[in-house]
Amino acid sequence: MSYDIKLEGIITNGKHGVYESEKLEQQLFLIDLVITLANETVKDDSIESTIDYEQYVEKVEYIVSSSTFDLIETLAKYLYENLISPKMEKLTVTVHKPNTSLNKKTKDISVTYSG
């Protein structure tokens, strides 16, 4: 038994991409987190026995806005490495970059990293 916590579509902005123009102006990124906690982790009805959703949203916003990567693959892995916690059995991070040069041909571009 486990708990799956989903934080979907965290709205944030950053400067990530292989083209120089992508590093000059903020772009929209949407981040999804799926956090799996073991049943034994949540021992009682207190925030201390789980994760604080607000803190994770704020961490995502900070990481995306304060770092710069060429690849969203690298951004996804960096988010994972900075968000994983001993309370988690599994963490899945998806980085969506909806406004790319391909947005007239695609609905979404995303990369998922998990472990």
MODELLER restraints for C-alpha pairs under 7 A, 6 or more apart:
rsr = mdl.restraints
at = mdl.atoms
rsr.add(forms.Gaussian(group=physical.xy_distance, feature=features.Distance(at['CA:1:A'], at['CA:38:A']), mean=6.76, stdev=0.5))
rsr.add(forms.Gaussian(group=physical.xy_distance, feature=features.Distance(at['CA:1:A'], at['CA:39:A']), mean=5.54, stdev=0.5))
rsr.add(forms.Gaussian(group=physical.xy_distance, feature=features.Distance(at['CA:2:A'], at['CA:36:A']), mean=6.55, stdev=0.5))
rsr.add(forms.Gaussian(group=physical.xy_distance, feature=features.Distance(at['CA:2:A'], at['CA:37:A']), mean=5.64, stdev=0.5))
rsr.add(forms.Gaussian(group=physical.xy_distance, feature=features.Distance(at['CA:2:A'], at['CA:38:A']), mean=4.56, stdev=0.5))
rsr.add(forms.Gaussian(group=physical.xy_distance, feature=features.Distance(at['CA:2:A'], at['CA:39:A']), mean=4.60, stdev=0.5))
rsr.add(forms.Gaussian(group=physical.xy_distance, feature=features.Distance(at['CA:3:A'], at['CA:36:A']), mean=5.50, stdev=0.5))
rsr.add(forms.Gaussian(group=physical.xy_distance, feature=features.Distance(at['CA:3:A'], at['CA:37:A']), mean=5.05, stdev=0.5))
rsr.add(forms.Gaussian(group=physical.xy_distance, feature=features.Distance(at['CA:3:A'], at['CA:38:A']), mean=6.34, stdev=0.5))
rsr.add(forms.Gaussian(group=physical.xy_distance, feature=features.Distance(at['CA:3:A'], at['CA:39:A']), mean=6.38, stdev=0.5))
rsr.add(forms.Gaussian(group=physical.xy_distance, feature=features.Distance(at['CA:4:A'], at['CA:34:A']), mean=6.53, stdev=0.5))
rsr.add(forms.Gaussian(group=physical.xy_distance, feature=features.Distance(at['CA:4:A'], at['CA:35:A']), mean=5.59, stdev=0.5))
rsr.add(forms.Gaussian(group=physical.xy_distance, feature=features.Distance(at['CA:4:A'], at['CA:36:A']), mean=4.52, stdev=0.5))
rsr.add(forms.Gaussian(group=physical.xy_distance, feature=features.Distance(at['CA:4:A'], at['CA:37:A']), mean=6.51, stdev=0.5))
rsr.add(forms.Gaussian(group=physical.xy_distance, feature=features.Distance(at['CA:5:A'], at['CA:34:A']), mean=5.63, stdev=0.5))
rsr.add(forms.Gaussian(group=physical.xy_distance, feature=features.Distance(at['CA:5:A'], at['CA:35:A']), mean=4.99, stdev=0.5))
rsr.add(forms.Gaussian(group=physical.xy_distance, feature=features.Distance(at['CA:5:A'], at['CA:36:A']), mean=6.29, stdev=0.5))
rsr.add(forms.Gaussian(group=physical.xy_distance, feature=features.Distance(at['CA:6:A'], at['CA:33:A']), mean=5.72, stdev=0.5))
rsr.add(forms.Gaussian(group=physical.xy_distance, feature=features.Distance(at['CA:6:A'], at['CA:34:A']), mean=4.59, stdev=0.5))
rsr.add(forms.Gaussian(group=physical.xy_distance, feature=features.Distance(at['CA:6:A'], at['CA:35:A']), mean=6.41, stdev=0.5))
rsr.add(forms.Gaussian(group=physical.xy_distance, feature=features.Distance(at['CA:7:A'], at['CA:32:A']), mean=5.66, stdev=0.5))
rsr.add(forms.Gaussian(group=physical.xy_distance, feature=features.Distance(at['CA:7:A'], at['CA:33:A']), mean=5.06, stdev=0.5))
rsr.add(forms.Gaussian(group=physical.xy_distance, feature=features.Distance(at['CA:7:A'], at['CA:34:A']), mean=6.50, stdev=0.5))
rsr.add(forms.Gaussian(group=physical.xy_distance, feature=features.Distance(at['CA:8:A'], at['CA:31:A']), mean=6.56, stdev=0.5))
rsr.add(forms.Gaussian(group=physical.xy_distance, feature=features.Distance(at['CA:8:A'], at['CA:32:A']), mean=4.30, stdev=0.5))
rsr.add(forms.Gaussian(group=physical.xy_distance, feature=features.Distance(at['CA:8:A'], at['CA:33:A']), mean=6.23, stdev=0.5))
rsr.add(forms.Gaussian(group=physical.xy_distance, feature=features.Distance(at['CA:9:A'], at['CA:30:A']), mean=4.91, stdev=0.5))
rsr.add(forms.Gaussian(group=physical.xy_distance, feature=features.Distance(at['CA:9:A'], at['CA:31:A']), mean=5.22, stdev=0.5))
rsr.add(forms.Gaussian(group=physical.xy_distance, feature=features.Distance(at['CA:9:A'], at['CA:32:A']), mean=5.39, stdev=0.5))
rsr.add(forms.Gaussian(group=physical.xy_distance, feature=features.Distance(at['CA:10:A'], at['CA:30:A']), mean=5.25, stdev=0.5))
rsr.add(forms.Gaussian(group=physical.xy_distance, feature=features.Distance(at['CA:10:A'], at['CA:31:A']), mean=4.88, stdev=0.5))
rsr.add(forms.Gaussian(group=physical.xy_distance, feature=features.Distance(at['CA:10:A'], at['CA:32:A']), mean=6.37, stdev=0.5))
rsr.add(forms.Gaussian(group=physical.xy_distance, feature=features.Distance(at['CA:10:A'], at['CA:57:A']), mean=6.71, stdev=0.5))
rsr.add(forms.Gaussian(group=physical.xy_distance, feature=features.Distance(at['CA:11:A'], at['CA:29:A']), mean=6.28, stdev=0.5))
rsr.add(forms.Gaussian(group=physical.xy_distance, feature=features.Distance(at['CA:11:A'], at['CA:30:A']), mean=4.98, stdev=0.5))
rsr.add(forms.Gaussian(group=physical.xy_distance, feature=features.Distance(at['CA:11:A'], at['CA:31:A']), mean=6.83, stdev=0.5))
rsr.add(forms.Gaussian(group=physical.xy_distance, feature=features.Distance(at['CA:12:A'], at['CA:28:A']), mean=6.07, stdev=0.5))
rsr.add(forms.Gaussian(group=physical.xy_distance, feature=features.Distance(at['CA:12:A'], at['CA:29:A']), mean=5.41, stdev=0.5))
rsr.add(forms.Gaussian(group=physical.xy_distance, feature=features.Distance(at['CA:12:A'], at['CA:30:A']), mean=6.30, stdev=0.5))
rsr.add(forms.Gaussian(group=physical.xy_distance, feature=features.Distance(at['CA:12:A'], at['CA:61:A']), mean=5.47, stdev=0.5))
rsr.add(forms.Gaussian(group=physical.xy_distance, feature=features.Distance(at['CA:12:A'], at['CA:64:A']), mean=6.93, stdev=0.5))
rsr.add(forms.Gaussian(group=physical.xy_distance, feature=features.Distance(at['CA:13:A'], at['CA:26:A']), mean=5.64, stdev=0.5))
rsr.add(forms.Gaussian(group=physical.xy_distance, feature=features.Distance(at['CA:13:A'], at['CA:27:A']), mean=5.21, stdev=0.5))
rsr.add(forms.Gaussian(group=physical.xy_distance, feature=features.Distance(at['CA:13:A'], at['CA:28:A']), mean=4.68, stdev=0.5))
rsr.add(forms.Gaussian(group=physical.xy_distance, feature=features.Distance(at['CA:13:A'], at['CA:29:A']), mean=5.56, stdev=0.5))
rsr.add(forms.Gaussian(group=physical.xy_distance, feature=features.Distance(at['CA:13:A'], at['CA:64:A']), mean=6.58, stdev=0.5))
rsr.add(forms.Gaussian(group=physical.xy_distance, feature=features.Distance(at['CA:13:A'], at['CA:65:A']), mean=5.73, stdev=0.5))
rsr.add(forms.Gaussian(group=physical.xy_distance, feature=features.Distance(at['CA:14:A'], at['CA:26:A']), mean=4.99, stdev=0.5))
rsr.add(forms.Gaussian(group=physical.xy_distance, feature=features.Distance(at['CA:14:A'], at['CA:27:A']), mean=5.42, stdev=0.5))
rsr.add(forms.Gaussian(group=physical.xy_distance, feature=features.Distance(at['CA:14:A'], at['CA:28:A']), mean=6.79, stdev=0.5))
rsr.add(forms.Gaussian(group=physical.xy_distance, feature=features.Distance(at['CA:14:A'], at['CA:64:A']), mean=5.36, stdev=0.5))
rsr.add(forms.Gaussian(group=physical.xy_distance, feature=features.Distance(at['CA:14:A'], at['CA:65:A']), mean=4.45, stdev=0.5))
rsr.add(forms.Gaussian(group=physical.xy_distance, feature=features.Distance(at['CA:15:A'], at['CA:22:A']), mean=5.92, stdev=0.5))
rsr.add(forms.Gaussian(group=physical.xy_distance, feature=features.Distance(at['CA:15:A'], at['CA:23:A']), mean=4.59, stdev=0.5))
rsr.add(forms.Gaussian(group=physical.xy_distance, feature=features.Distance(at['CA:15:A'], at['CA:24:A']), mean=6.90, stdev=0.5))
rsr.add(forms.Gaussian(group=physical.xy_distance, feature=features.Distance(at['CA:15:A'], at['CA:25:A']), mean=6.43, stdev=0.5))
rsr.add(forms.Gaussian(group=physical.xy_distance, feature=features.Distance(at['CA:15:A'], at['CA:26:A']), mean=5.25, stdev=0.5))
rsr.add(forms.Gaussian(group=physical.xy_distance, feature=features.Distance(at['CA:15:A'], at['CA:27:A']), mean=6.15, stdev=0.5))
rsr.add(forms.Gaussian(group=physical.xy_distance, feature=features.Distance(at['CA:15:A'], at['CA:68:A']), mean=5.65, stdev=0.5))
rsr.add(forms.Gaussian(group=physical.xy_distance, feature=features.Distance(at['CA:16:A'], at['CA:22:A']), mean=6.12, stdev=0.5))
rsr.add(forms.Gaussian(group=physical.xy_distance, feature=features.Distance(at['CA:16:A'], at['CA:23:A']), mean=5.97, stdev=0.5))
rsr.add(forms.Gaussian(group=physical.xy_distance, feature=features.Distance(at['CA:16:A'], at['CA:68:A']), mean=5.30, stdev=0.5))
rsr.add(forms.Gaussian(group=physical.xy_distance, feature=features.Distance(at['CA:16:A'], at['CA:69:A']), mean=4.98, stdev=0.5))
rsr.add(forms.Gaussian(group=physical.xy_distance, feature=features.Distance(at['CA:16:A'], at['CA:70:A']), mean=5.55, stdev=0.5))
rsr.add(forms.Gaussian(group=physical.xy_distance, feature=features.Distance(at['CA:16:A'], at['CA:71:A']), mean=6.82, stdev=0.5))
rsr.add(forms.Gaussian(group=physical.xy_distance, feature=features.Distance(at['CA:16:A'], at['CA:72:A']), mean=6.96, stdev=0.5))
rsr.add(forms.Gaussian(group=physical.xy_distance, feature=features.Distance(at['CA:17:A'], at['CA:23:A']), mean=6.68, stdev=0.5))
rsr.add(forms.Gaussian(group=physical.xy_distance, feature=features.Distance(at['CA:17:A'], at['CA:69:A']), mean=6.39, stdev=0.5))
rsr.add(forms.Gaussian(group=physical.xy_distance, feature=features.Distance(at['CA:17:A'], at['CA:70:A']), mean=4.31, stdev=0.5))
rsr.add(forms.Gaussian(group=physical.xy_distance, feature=features.Distance(at['CA:17:A'], at['CA:71:A']), mean=5.75, stdev=0.5))
rsr.add(forms.Gaussian(group=physical.xy_distance, feature=features.Distance(at['CA:18:A'], at['CA:70:A']), mean=4.51, stdev=0.5))
rsr.add(forms.Gaussian(group=physical.xy_distance, feature=features.Distance(at['CA:18:A'], at['CA:71:A']), mean=6.67, stdev=0.5))
rsr.add(forms.Gaussian(group=physical.xy_distance, feature=features.Distance(at['CA:28:A'], at['CA:97:A']), mean=6.67, stdev=0.5))
rsr.add(forms.Gaussian(group=physical.xy_distance, feature=features.Distance(at['CA:28:A'], at['CA:99:A']), mean=6.87, stdev=0.5))
rsr.add(forms.Gaussian(group=physical.xy_distance, feature=features.Distance(at['CA:29:A'], at['CA:95:A']), mean=6.85, stdev=0.5))
rsr.add(forms.Gaussian(group=physical.xy_distance, feature=features.Distance(at['CA:29:A'], at['CA:96:A']), mean=5.64, stdev=0.5))
rsr.add(forms.Gaussian(group=physical.xy_distance, feature=features.Distance(at['CA:29:A'], at['CA:97:A']), mean=5.05, stdev=0.5))
rsr.add(forms.Gaussian(group=physical.xy_distance, feature=features.Distance(at['CA:29:A'], at['CA:98:A']), mean=6.94, stdev=0.5))
rsr.add(forms.Gaussian(group=physical.xy_distance, feature=features.Distance(at['CA:30:A'], at['CA:95:A']), mean=6.08, stdev=0.5))
rsr.add(forms.Gaussian(group=physical.xy_distance, feature=features.Distance(at['CA:30:A'], at['CA:96:A']), mean=4.96, stdev=0.5))
rsr.add(forms.Gaussian(group=physical.xy_distance, feature=features.Distance(at['CA:30:A'], at['CA:97:A']), mean=6.67, stdev=0.5))
rsr.add(forms.Gaussian(group=physical.xy_distance, feature=features.Distance(at['CA:31:A'], at['CA:94:A']), mean=5.65, stdev=0.5))
rsr.add(forms.Gaussian(group=physical.xy_distance, feature=features.Distance(at['CA:31:A'], at['CA:95:A']), mean=4.82, stdev=0.5))
rsr.add(forms.Gaussian(group=physical.xy_distance, feature=features.Distance(at['CA:31:A'], at['CA:96:A']), mean=6.09, stdev=0.5))
rsr.add(forms.Gaussian(group=physical.xy_distance, feature=features.Distance(at['CA:32:A'], at['CA:93:A']), mean=5.78, stdev=0.5))
rsr.add(forms.Gaussian(group=physical.xy_distance, feature=features.Distance(at['CA:32:A'], at['CA:94:A']), mean=4.99, stdev=0.5))
rsr.add(forms.Gaussian(group=physical.xy_distance, feature=features.Distance(at['CA:32:A'], at['CA:95:A']), mean=6.67, stdev=0.5))
rsr.add(forms.Gaussian(group=physical.xy_distance, feature=features.Distance(at['CA:33:A'], at['CA:92:A']), mean=5.67, stdev=0.5))
rsr.add(forms.Gaussian(group=physical.xy_distance, feature=features.Distance(at['CA:33:A'], at['CA:93:A']), mean=4.87, stdev=0.5))
rsr.add(forms.Gaussian(group=physical.xy_distance, feature=features.Distance(at['CA:33:A'], at['CA:94:A']), mean=6.57, stdev=0.5))
rsr.add(forms.Gaussian(group=physical.xy_distance, feature=features.Distance(at['CA:34:A'], at['CA:91:A']), mean=5.79, stdev=0.5))
rsr.add(forms.Gaussian(group=physical.xy_distance, feature=features.Distance(at['CA:34:A'], at['CA:92:A']), mean=5.04, stdev=0.5))
rsr.add(forms.Gaussian(group=physical.xy_distance, feature=features.Distance(at['CA:34:A'], at['CA:93:A']), mean=6.72, stdev=0.5))
rsr.add(forms.Gaussian(group=physical.xy_distance, feature=features.Distance(at['CA:35:A'], at['CA:88:A']), mean=6.62, stdev=0.5))
rsr.add(forms.Gaussian(group=physical.xy_distance, feature=features.Distance(at['CA:35:A'], at['CA:90:A']), mean=6.01, stdev=0.5))
rsr.add(forms.Gaussian(group=physical.xy_distance, feature=features.Distance(at['CA:35:A'], at['CA:91:A']), mean=4.73, stdev=0.5))
rsr.add(forms.Gaussian(group=physical.xy_distance, feature=features.Distance(at['CA:35:A'], at['CA:92:A']), mean=6.54, stdev=0.5))
rsr.add(forms.Gaussian(group=physical.xy_distance, feature=features.Distance(at['CA:36:A'], at['CA:88:A']), mean=5.69, stdev=0.5))
rsr.add(forms.Gaussian(group=physical.xy_distance, feature=features.Distance(at['CA:36:A'], at['CA:89:A']), mean=5.44, stdev=0.5))
rsr.add(forms.Gaussian(group=physical.xy_distance, feature=features.Distance(at['CA:36:A'], at['CA:90:A']), mean=5.03, stdev=0.5))
rsr.add(forms.Gaussian(group=physical.xy_distance, feature=features.Distance(at['CA:36:A'], at['CA:91:A']), mean=6.33, stdev=0.5))
rsr.add(forms.Gaussian(group=physical.xy_distance, feature=features.Distance(at['CA:37:A'], at['CA:87:A']), mean=6.29, stdev=0.5))
rsr.add(forms.Gaussian(group=physical.xy_distance, feature=features.Distance(at['CA:37:A'], at['CA:88:A']), mean=4.84, stdev=0.5))
rsr.add(forms.Gaussian(group=physical.xy_distance, feature=features.Distance(at['CA:37:A'], at['CA:89:A']), mean=5.47, stdev=0.5))
rsr.add(forms.Gaussian(group=physical.xy_distance, feature=features.Distance(at['CA:38:A'], at['CA:89:A']), mean=6.18, stdev=0.5))
rsr.add(forms.Gaussian(group=physical.xy_distance, feature=features.Distance(at['CA:41:A'], at['CA:49:A']), mean=6.22, stdev=0.5))
rsr.add(forms.Gaussian(group=physical.xy_distance, feature=features.Distance(at['CA:41:A'], at['CA:50:A']), mean=6.79, stdev=0.5))
rsr.add(forms.Gaussian(group=physical.xy_distance, feature=features.Distance(at['CA:41:A'], at['CA:87:A']), mean=6.45, stdev=0.5))
rsr.add(forms.Gaussian(group=physical.xy_distance, feature=features.Distance(at['CA:42:A'], at['CA:49:A']), mean=4.86, stdev=0.5))
rsr.add(forms.Gaussian(group=physical.xy_distance, feature=features.Distance(at['CA:42:A'], at['CA:50:A']), mean=5.65, stdev=0.5))
rsr.add(forms.Gaussian(group=physical.xy_distance, feature=features.Distance(at['CA:43:A'], at['CA:49:A']), mean=5.95, stdev=0.5))
rsr.add(forms.Gaussian(group=physical.xy_distance, feature=features.Distance(at['CA:69:A'], at['CA:75:A']), mean=6.30, stdev=0.5))
rsr.add(forms.Gaussian(group=physical.xy_distance, feature=features.Distance(at['CA:72:A'], at['CA:95:A']), mean=6.73, stdev=0.5))
rsr.add(forms.Gaussian(group=physical.xy_distance, feature=features.Distance(at['CA:72:A'], at['CA:111:A']), mean=6.70, stdev=0.5))
rsr.add(forms.Gaussian(group=physical.xy_distance, feature=features.Distance(at['CA:73:A'], at['CA:111:A']), mean=5.99, stdev=0.5))
rsr.add(forms.Gaussian(group=physical.xy_distance, feature=features.Distance(at['CA:76:A'], at['CA:93:A']), mean=6.08, stdev=0.5))
rsr.add(forms.Gaussian(group=physical.xy_distance, feature=features.Distance(at['CA:76:A'], at['CA:94:A']), mean=6.52, stdev=0.5))
rsr.add(forms.Gaussian(group=physical.xy_distance, feature=features.Distance(at['CA:76:A'], at['CA:95:A']), mean=5.97, stdev=0.5))
rsr.add(forms.Gaussian(group=physical.xy_distance, feature=features.Distance(at['CA:76:A'], at['CA:111:A']), mean=6.99, stdev=0.5))
rsr.add(forms.Gaussian(group=physical.xy_distance, feature=features.Distance(at['CA:76:A'], at['CA:112:A']), mean=6.72, stdev=0.5))
rsr.add(forms.Gaussian(group=physical.xy_distance, feature=features.Distance(at['CA:76:A'], at['CA:113:A']), mean=5.88, stdev=0.5))
rsr.add(forms.Gaussian(group=physical.xy_distance, feature=features.Distance(at['CA:77:A'], at['CA:113:A']), mean=6.02, stdev=0.5))
rsr.add(forms.Gaussian(group=physical.xy_distance, feature=features.Distance(at['CA:80:A'], at['CA:93:A']), mean=6.26, stdev=0.5))
rsr.add(forms.Gaussian(group=physical.xy_distance, feature=features.Distance(at['CA:84:A'], at['CA:91:A']), mean=6.56, stdev=0.5))
rsr.add(forms.Gaussian(group=physical.xy_distance, feature=features.Distance(at['CA:90:A'], at['CA:115:A']), mean=5.66, stdev=0.5))
rsr.add(forms.Gaussian(group=physical.xy_distance, feature=features.Distance(at['CA:91:A'], at['CA:114:A']), mean=5.62, stdev=0.5))
rsr.add(forms.Gaussian(group=physical.xy_distance, feature=features.Distance(at['CA:91:A'], at['CA:115:A']), mean=5.86, stdev=0.5))
rsr.add(forms.Gaussian(group=physical.xy_distance, feature=features.Distance(at['CA:92:A'], at['CA:112:A']), mean=6.89, stdev=0.5))
rsr.add(forms.Gaussian(group=physical.xy_distance, feature=features.Distance(at['CA:92:A'], at['CA:113:A']), mean=5.82, stdev=0.5))
rsr.add(forms.Gaussian(group=physical.xy_distance, feature=features.Distance(at['CA:92:A'], at['CA:114:A']), mean=4.15, stdev=0.5))
rsr.add(forms.Gaussian(group=physical.xy_distance, feature=features.Distance(at['CA:92:A'], at['CA:115:A']), mean=6.67, stdev=0.5))
rsr.add(forms.Gaussian(group=physical.xy_distance, feature=features.Distance(at['CA:93:A'], at['CA:112:A']), mean=5.54, stdev=0.5))
rsr.add(forms.Gaussian(group=physical.xy_distance, feature=features.Distance(at['CA:93:A'], at['CA:113:A']), mean=5.30, stdev=0.5))
rsr.add(forms.Gaussian(group=physical.xy_distance, feature=features.Distance(at['CA:93:A'], at['CA:114:A']), mean=6.13, stdev=0.5))
rsr.add(forms.Gaussian(group=physical.xy_distance, feature=features.Distance(at['CA:94:A'], at['CA:110:A']), mean=6.58, stdev=0.5))
rsr.add(forms.Gaussian(group=physical.xy_distance, feature=features.Distance(at['CA:94:A'], at['CA:111:A']), mean=5.52, stdev=0.5))
rsr.add(forms.Gaussian(group=physical.xy_distance, feature=features.Distance(at['CA:94:A'], at['CA:112:A']), mean=4.17, stdev=0.5))
rsr.add(forms.Gaussian(group=physical.xy_distance, feature=features.Distance(at['CA:94:A'], at['CA:113:A']), mean=6.43, stdev=0.5))
rsr.add(forms.Gaussian(group=physical.xy_distance, feature=features.Distance(at['CA:95:A'], at['CA:110:A']), mean=5.34, stdev=0.5))
rsr.add(forms.Gaussian(group=physical.xy_distance, feature=features.Distance(at['CA:95:A'], at['CA:111:A']), mean=5.39, stdev=0.5))
rsr.add(forms.Gaussian(group=physical.xy_distance, feature=features.Distance(at['CA:95:A'], at['CA:112:A']), mean=6.46, stdev=0.5))
rsr.add(forms.Gaussian(group=physical.xy_distance, feature=features.Distance(at['CA:96:A'], at['CA:108:A']), mean=6.80, stdev=0.5))
rsr.add(forms.Gaussian(group=physical.xy_distance, feature=features.Distance(at['CA:96:A'], at['CA:109:A']), mean=5.75, stdev=0.5))
rsr.add(forms.Gaussian(group=physical.xy_distance, feature=features.Distance(at['CA:96:A'], at['CA:110:A']), mean=4.21, stdev=0.5))
rsr.add(forms.Gaussian(group=physical.xy_distance, feature=features.Distance(at['CA:96:A'], at['CA:111:A']), mean=6.75, stdev=0.5))
rsr.add(forms.Gaussian(group=physical.xy_distance, feature=features.Distance(at['CA:97:A'], at['CA:108:A']), mean=6.70, stdev=0.5))
rsr.add(forms.Gaussian(group=physical.xy_distance, feature=features.Distance(at['CA:97:A'], at['CA:109:A']), mean=5.43, stdev=0.5))
rsr.add(forms.Gaussian(group=physical.xy_distance, feature=features.Distance(at['CA:97:A'], at['CA:110:A']), mean=6.06, stdev=0.5))
rsr.add(forms.Gaussian(group=physical.xy_distance, feature=features.Distance(at['CA:98:A'], at['CA:108:A']), mean=4.97, stdev=0.5))
rsr.add(forms.Gaussian(group=physical.xy_distance, feature=features.Distance(at['CA:98:A'], at['CA:109:A']), mean=5.99, stdev=0.5))
